[in-house]
Amino acid sequence: MEVSNRAIVLGFLFEERGLRVVEAWFQLGNVRAAGAAKKMGFKVTVRVREGTIMYGKFHDTLGLDMLREEYYESRGKRTRQGVP
């Protein structure tokens, strides 16, 4: 099974660095970023209406996140050893 670079980064952030949450932010129209984030297990948590300006136009911004518990559950693990 091939492991993607994104999965390696998430593993590093949650397992090695012990982060509790990882966030991703992008403009609403960025379909590829939204698809990749959702495929990895991120969930939409906030929409900032007209949160960014690009080329003189306002665009909505989406914020997604993944909690450490969600990361471990999606991989069939409970938690990192020694970390609640």
N, C-alpha and C positions, 0 to 999 in steps of 0.2 A: 504494500500500500504506500502510495506516495504521500509525503507530508509536505504541505505547502509552507511557504515562507511566513505567511500570516499565522498559521498554527504554531510555528516555531516561536514567533514573536510573542503570541499570547502565552504559550507555555513558559517562556522566559519571564514575562511580566508577572504572571500569577505564581508560578512555582519557584522561580529563583529569587525574584525581587519581593515576593510576598504582597503585591498590591491587592487592595480590596475591591477596586473597581477600575475598569479601563473604559475610556470614552472615545467616541469618534464623532467628528463634526464635519458637515459638508452642506452644500447648497441643495435645496429640494430637487432641482432638475438633474442632479448627478446620479443617474439611474445605475450606472456601473458600481459606484461606491456604495449605494444603498443595497444593491443586490449582494455584493461581496460581504458587507457587514452583517446583513441578515442571515446569509448562508453560514457565517461563522458563529451565529448565535446571539448577536447584539440585538437589543430591543430599543425601539424608539421611545425616548423618554421626554423629549421636549421639541417643540417647534417654535422658533423665533420668527415671527412674521416680520418681513422686510428687515431681516437681521444683518444683511450684507449689501454693499453697493458694488456693482461691477459694470463698467462701461456706462456709468451714469444712471443705471436702473437698479431699483431695489429688488432683492431676492430673499425668499424665505430660507432659513437655515434649520437643518435638522440636527438634533443631538441624540446619539444612541449610546448605550452603555451595556456592559456586561459585568455582573458581580462575580466575585471569586467563587461563591457557592454554585452559581449557574455554570461556570466554567468546569468545575469538578463534576457536577451532576451530568453534564453533557458528555463527559468522557468516562462515565461509570465509576468515578472515584468519589470518596466522601470529602476529605479535605487533605491539604498538605500535612504531613506528619508534624505534630507538635504545634500546629496553628489552628485555633478555633474557627 
